[in-house]
Amino acid sequence: MVKERARILVVGGGYVGMYTALRLQKKLKREIKRGQVEITVVSPDPYMTYQPFLPEAAAGSISPRHVVVPLRRVLDRCRVVIGEATAIDHAKRTATLSTLATEEEGTGTEELSYDELVLAPGSVSRTLPIPGLAEHGIGFKTVEEAIGLRNHVIEQLDIASSTRDPAVRDAALTFVFVGGGYAGVEALGELEDMARYAVRYYHNVQADDLKWILVEASNRILPEVGAEMGTYTVTQLRRRNIQVLLDTRLASCADRVAILDDGQRFPTRTLVWTAGVKPHPVLAATDLPLTTHGRLKCTPELTIEGATHAWAAGDAAAVPDVTADAPGTETAPNAQHAVRQAKVLGDNIAHSLRGEPLQTYAHKYVGSVASLGLHKGVAQVYGRKLKGYPAWFMHRVYHLSRVPTFNRKARVLAEWTLAGLFKREIVSLGSLEHPRAEFELAAGGRPPHDPKGSN
């Protein structure tokens, strides 16, 4: 039994937010039924995105709907609010929210009171003041961006196939990815695989006409899988005629020309930015302690240092790694830790409400797996190194075991099975980004993406 009625506010509907709320639903089921506990989840989207599947969604191997988990369905005993927390005053136990309703009403923000706070807003793309990046860069952090990128790549093949201008053709067939971490390498590998397959249906575009470029500021890619596997990945990508440029930075992408700091220039209509993430801006709008990198200072029990009734985990939290040999080491901000932290976090909140001792979060990093396209991958798990098909198979098995809900597991497995029996889908649904364009044109207006239009 909880000692007193508690209103729990969970900020964020990602890995930590959703899994923590799921755990609380299970651990506090009786208290919720009696009205002693109330859980509110604030999320900008009505779903949680399983980001490791974004590259396969972009390549068409998985339907976009099966990459996301609807929050209202799985959090049936929670109140789900679609909106953003713009500020938090923990001293007063209030959060300032901007929701779809407040925007529609024009009444400004609203305040929500709470007793226990779980701060898990995740992270946002880390960008730099590079000329042209805001105008021409494409992110790869959401399912909308993944599907938009897929449509964009196929659209470039259509442009190259139909243009008579060699410069337009060359720019359309040049694809530049900035960032050699998981997101950049897996997205590049899957999309190159998809495009290589797609060009067989174009009479005047060959696979060798495509130019793929990976730009990485450090001297290695995929540091999570170790130096040896990182070197192997570079070799495999270069064998596929992908240029891997290490110790290189993007200086400008103005006028759709990617200019690198070593002077190389690549006219391109596709520049994908995956060069890291940074803490969510809401963290700076709180009265809670932050590290020099802008993350919340946390204890091994996942409480926020110096603040009672405040908890955090995932990308937003600097959690001490109690399994590390070196003092001061923090857990890596990745899904492997986030999911496990959420379980401990949910348990600890229940323990705290019942006056029980808290658990310490301790998980030794077991390794990483990465896909480089269909039947290609690298992995380092428990010190063992895998490459090629075995690594790719392990990548699929691991993430299938981790994607939430049996419903999603079954659907993803079914799609993989069907994909093995039939040919790839290479259709582009570009109109999804401007669904009213045709109707507006028929009604006498202009498509929203028309530069001469009023929109």
C-alpha positions in Angstrom: 0.0 0.0 0.0 1.2 3.5 -0.8 1.5 5.9 2.1 -0.5 8.7 0.5 -2.2 9.6 -2.8 0.4 10.3 -5.5 0.1 12.1 -8.9 2.9 10.9 -11.1 3.9 13.0 -14.1 6.0 11.3 -16.8 7.5 13.8 -19.3 8.3 12.0 -22.5 6.8 9.0 -24.4 10.0 7.4 -25.7 11.9 4.4 -24.4 12.1 5.5 -20.8 8.7 7.3 -20.6 6.7 4.5 -22.1 8.5 1.6 -20.4 8.4 3.4 -17.0 4.7 4.1 -17.3 4.2 0.4 -18.3 6.1 -0.7 -15.3 4.2 1.6 -13.0 0.9 0.3 -14.4 2.0 -3.2 -13.5 3.5 -2.5 -10.0 0.8 -0.1 -8.9 -2.2 -1.8 -10.4 -4.2 -2.0 -7.2 -3.4 1.5 -6.1 -4.4 2.9 -9.5 -7.7 1.0 -9.3 -8.4 2.5 -5.9 -7.6 6.0 -7.0 -4.5 6.3 -4.8 -2.2 6.7 -7.8 -2.7 8.7 -11.0 -0.2 8.6 -13.8 -0.1 11.2 -16.5 2.2 10.8 -19.6 3.0 13.9 -21.6 4.4 13.2 -25.1 4.6 15.2 -28.3 3.5 12.2 -30.3 0.7 9.6 -29.6 3.2 6.8 -30.1 6.7 5.6 -29.1 9.1 5.1 -32.0 11.4 2.0 -32.0 14.3 3.8 -33.5 16.5 0.8 -34.4 13.9 -0.1 -37.0 14.0 3.3 -38.7 16.6 2.3 -41.3 14.6 -0.8 -42.3 11.4 1.4 -42.5 13.3 3.8 -44.8 14.4 0.9 -46.9 10.8 -0.5 -47.1 11.6 -3.7 -45.2 9.1 -2.8 -42.4 5.9 -0.8 -42.6 6.1 2.6 -40.8 3.1 1.7 -38.7 4.9 -1.3 -37.2 7.9 0.9 -36.1 5.7 2.8 -33.7 3.7 1.7 -30.6 0.5 3.6 -29.8 0.7 5.0 -26.3 -3.0 5.0 -25.5 -3.3 1.3 -26.3 -0.4 0.1 -24.2 -0.9 2.7 -21.4 -4.5 2.0 -20.8 -4.4 2.9 -17.1 -2.6 6.2 -17.7 -3.8 9.6 -18.8 -1.9 10.4 -22.1 -1.6 14.1 -23.0 -0.3 15.0 -26.4 1.9 18.0 -26.0 5.2 19.4 -24.9 6.5 20.3 -21.4 8.0 23.8 -21.9 9.1 24.4 -18.3 9.2 22.7 -14.9 9.2 24.3 -11.5 10.0 21.4 -9.3 10.1 23.6 -6.1 6.3 24.2 -6.7 5.7 20.8 -8.3 4.2 22.2 -11.4 4.9 21.7 -15.2 4.0 24.1 -17.9 2.5 22.4 -20.9 1.7 23.3 -24.5 -0.8 21.0 -25.9 -2.8 20.7 -29.2 -5.8 22.1 -27.3 -4.0 25.1 -26.0 -2.7 25.9 -29.5 -6.2 25.6 -30.9 -7.7 27.7 -28.2 -5.0 30.4 -28.3 -5.0 30.5 -24.5 -1.3 30.0 -24.1 0.2 27.3 -21.9 -1.4 25.5 -19.0 0.1 24.3 -15.7 -0.1 20.7 -14.4 0.6 19.9 -10.7 2.3 16.7 -9.7 3.8 14.8 -6.7 6.3 12.6 -8.4 8.2 13.7 -11.6 9.8 11.4 -14.2 11.8 13.5 -16.6 12.5 11.5 -19.8 12.1 13.9 -22.7 15.0 12.2 -24.6 17.2 14.1 -27.0 17.0 16.2 -30.1 19.3 16.4 -33.2 22.6 18.2 -32.5 23.1 20.7 -35.3 25.9 23.2 -36.1 25.7 26.7 -37.6 26.7 25.4 -41.1 25.5 27.5 -44.1 22.6 25.8 -45.8 22.1 23.0 -43.2 18.8 24.3 -42.0 17.5 24.8 -45.5 18.7 21.5 -47.1 19.6 19.1 -44.4 17.4 16.0 -43.7 17.3 14.5 -40.2 16.9 10.8 -39.3 15.4 10.6 -35.8 11.7 10.1 -36.4 9.5 7.8 -38.5 8.3 10.8 -40.5 11.9 11.6 -41.4 12.6 8.0 -42.3 9.7 7.7 -44.7 10.3 11.2 -46.1 13.9 10.2 -46.8 12.8 7.0 -48.6 10.4 9.0 -50.8 13.1 11.6 -51.4 15.7 9.0 -52.6 13.3 7.3 -55.0 12.2 10.8 -56.2 15.9 11.6 -57.0 16.0 8.4 -59.2 13.0 9.7 -61.1 14.6 13.1 -61.6 17.8 11.5 -62.8 16.0 9.2 -65.2 14.0 12.0 -66.8 16.3 15.1 -66.8 18.4 16.1 -69.8 20.7 18.3 -67.7 23.9 16.4 -66.7 24.4 18.7 -63.7 20.9 18.0 -62.3 21.4 14.3 -62.9 24.7 14.2 -61.1 23.3 16.1 -58.1 20.2 13.9 -57.9 22.4 10.7 -57.8 24.7 12.0 -55.1 23.8 11.2 -51.6 25.8 12.6 -48.7 25.4 11.4 -45.1 27.1 13.3 -42.2 27.8 11.2 -39.1 29.3 7.8 -38.7 27.3 6.5 -35.7 24.5 4.0 -35.7 21.9 6.2 -37.4 24.2 7.4 -40.2 25.8 4.0 -41.1 22.6 2.0 -40.8 20.5 4.5 -42.8 23.2 4.7 -45.5 23.6 0.9 -45.7 19.9 0.2 -46.0 19.1 3.0 -48.4 22.1 2.2 -50.7 20.9 -1.4 -50.7 17.3 -0.3 -51.6 18.5 2.2 -54.3 20.8 -0.4 -55.9 17.8 -2.7 -56.2 15.5 0.0 -57.4 17.7 1.1 -60.4 17.1 -2.2 -62.1 13.7 -0.8 -63.0 15.1 2.4 -64.6 16.2 2.0 -68.2 18.9 4.8 -68.1 20.2 4.7 -64.5 22.8 2.1 -63.4 23.9 1.2 -59.9 27.4 2.6 -60.7 25.8 6.0 -61.5 24.9 6.4 -57.8 27.4 8.2 -55.6 27.2 7.6 -51.8 29.4 9.6 -49.4 29.8 9.2 -45.6 31.4 12.1 -43.8 32.7 11.5 -40.3 34.7 14.0 -38.2 36.6 11.4 -36.1 39.0 8.8 -37.3 36.5 5.8 -37.0 32.9 4.9 -37.5 30.6 2.8 -35.3 32.8 3.1 -32.1 30.2 1.0 -30.2 31.2 -2.2 -32.1 34.9 -1.7 -31.4 37.9 -0.6 -33.5 38.3 -3.9 -35.4 34.6 -4.1 -36.5 34.6 -0.4 -37.3 37.5 -0.9 -39.7 35.8 -3.9 -41.2 32.7 -1.8 -41.8 34.7 0.9 -43.6 36.2 -1.8 -45.8 32.8 -3.3 -46.6 31.3 0.1 -47.4 34.1 1.0 -49.7 33.7 -2.3 -51.5 30.2 -1.1 -52.3 31.7 2.0 -53.9 30.6 4.1 -50.9 33.1 6.9 -50.1 34.0 6.9 -46.4 35.7 10.2 -45.5 37.2 10.1 -42.0 38.7 13.1 -40.1 36.5 15.2 -42.4 33.8 17.8 -41.6 31.1 19.5 -43.5 31.9 23.2 -44.0 28.8 24.2 -46.0 25.9 22.9 -47.9 24.5 26.2 -49.3 23.1 26.2 -52.8 22.8 22.4 -52.6 26.6 21.9 -52.8 28.3 20.0 -49.9 31.6 21.5 -49.3 34.0 19.7 -47.0 36.8 21.2 -44.9 39.4 19.5 -47.1 38.1 21.4 -50.1 36.0 18.6 -51.8 32.8 19.8 -53.3 29.7 17.6 -54.1 26.7 19.0 -55.8 23.9 17.1 -54.1 20.1 17.2 -53.6 20.4 14.8 -50.6 22.2 15.7 -47.4 21.3 13.5 -44.4 22.5 14.9 -41.0 23.0 12.2 -38.3 25.9 13.8 -36.4 24.8 13.2 -32.9 22.2 14.4 -30.5 21.9 16.8 -27.6 19.7 17.0 -24.5 16.1 18.1 -24.9 15.7 21.9 -24.5 13.2 21.5 -21.6 16.0 20.5 -19.3 17.4 24.0 -19.4 13.9 25.3 -18.4 13.9 23.5 -15.1 15.3 24.2 -11.6 17.0 20.8 -11.5 20.8 20.3 -11.4 22.5 19.7 -14.8 26.0 18.5 -15.9 28.3 20.6 -18.1 26.8 18.7 -21.1 23.3 19.7 -20.1 22.1 16.4 -18.8 20.4 15.8 -15.4 22.7 14.8 -12.5 21.4 11.5 -11.3 22.2 8.9 -8.6 22.6 5.2 -9.2 19.0 4.8 -7.9 17.9 7.1 -10.8 16.8 9.9 -8.6 17.9 13.5 -9.5 20.7 14.7 -7.2 19.5 17.2 -4.6 15.8 16.9 -5.5 13.2 14.8 -3.8 10.4 13.1 -5.7 12.3 13.7 -9.0 13.5 10.9 -11.3 15.2 10.6 -14.6 16.8 8.1 -17.0 17.8 7.7 -20.7 19.3 10.3 -22.9 18.3 13.1 -20.6 20.1 11.6 -17.6 23.7 11.4 -16.5 23.5 8.1 -14.6 26.7 6.8 -12.9 27.9 3.4 -14.2 28.5 1.4 -11.1 29.9 -1.5 -13.2 32.7 0.6 -14.7 36.3 0.3 -13.4 37.0 4.0 -13.8 35.3 6.3 -11.3 33.0 9.0 -12.7 32.0 6.9 -15.7 28.4 7.4 -16.9 26.1 4.9 -18.7 25.9 5.4 -22.5 22.8 7.2 -23.7 21.5 4.3 -25.8 18.4 2.1 -26.0 20.1 -0.9 -24.2 20.5 1.2 -21.0 17.2 3.2 -21.4 15.0 0.1 -21.4 16.7 -1.5 -18.4 16.8 1.8 -16.6 13.1 2.3 -17.1 12.4 -1.0 -15.4 14.4 -0.1 -12.3 13.0 3.4 -12.4 9.4 2.2 -12.3 10.2 -0.3 -9.5 12.0 2.5 -7.5 9.1 4.8 -7.7 6.8 2.1 -6.4 9.3 1.3 -3.6 9.5 5.0 -2.7 5.7 5.4 -2.5 5.5 2.3 -0.2 8.5 3.4 2.0 10.7 0.5 0.8 14.4 0.6 0.0 15.5 1.6 -3.5 17.4 -0.5 -6.1 20.7 0.5 -7.7 20.8 0.5 -11.5 23.7 -1.8 -12.6 24.1 -3.2 -16.1 27.3 -4.1 -17.8 27.3 -3.2 -21.5 27.1 -6.5 -23.4 27.9 -5.2 -26.9 26.3 -3.8 -30.0 24.9 -5.0 -33.4 24.5 -2.9 -36.6 22.9 -3.7 -39.9 24.6 -2.6 -43.1 21.8 -3.6 -45.5 20.1 -6.8 -46.4 22.1 -9.8 -45.1 25.0 -7.6 -44.1 26.0 -6.5 -40.6 28.6 -6.2 -37.8 28.3 -7.2 -34.2 30.4 -7.4 -31.0 28.5 -9.2 -28.2 30.1 -10.5 -25.0 33.5 -9.9 -26.6 32.7 -12.1 -29.7 32.9 -10.5 -33.1 30.5 -11.3 -35.9 30.3 -10.0 -39.4 28.2 -10.5 -42.5 25.0 -12.7 -42.4 25.4 -13.9 -38.8 25.7 -10.4 -37.5 22.7 -9.2 -39.6 20.7 -12.2 -38.4 21.6 -11.4 -34.7 20.6 -7.8 -35.3 17.2 -8.8 -36.4 16.7 -11.4 -33.6 17.8 -9.0 -30.9 15.6 -6.1 -32.0 12.7 -8.4 -32.6 13.0 -9.5 -29.0 13.2 -5.9 -27.8 10.4 -4.2 -29.8 7.4 -3.7 -27.4 4.2 -5.7 -27.5 3.5 -9.1 -29.0 1.4 -7.4 -31.6 4.4 -5.5 -33.0 6.7 -8.5 -32.8 4.2 -10.6 -34.9 3.7 -8.0 -37.5 7.4 -7.3 -38.0 8.1 -11.0 -38.2 5.3 -11.4 -40.8 6.7 -8.6 -42.9 10.2 -10.0 -42.8 8.8 -13.4 -43.9 6.9 -11.9 -46.8 9.9 -9.8 -47.8 11.9 -13.0 -48.2 9.3 -14.5 -50.5 8.5 -11.5 -52.7 10.4 -8.7 -54.4 11.1 -5.3 -52.7 8.6 -2.5 -52.9 10.2 0.5 -54.6 7.2 2.9 -54.8 7.5 6.4 -53.5 4.5 8.0 -51.8 5.8 11.5 -52.1 2.2 13.0 -52.0 2.0 12.0 -48.3 4.1 15.1 -47.5 1.6 17.3 -49.3 -1.7 15.4 -49.2 -3.9 18.5 -50.2 -1.7 19.5 -53.2 -3.9 17.9 -55.9 -7.1 19.2 -54.4 -5.8 22.7 -54.0 -4.6 22.7 -57.6 -8.0 21.5 -58.8 -9.7 24.2 -56.7 -7.7 26.9 -58.4 -4.9 27.3 -55.9 -1.3 26.2 -56.0 0.4 23.2 -54.4 1.9 24.0 -51.0 5.4 23.2 -52.2 5.2 25.5 -55.3 7.7 28.3 -54.7 5.4 30.7 -56.5 2.4 29.9 -54.3 1.2 31.8 -51.3 2.1 29.0 -48.9 
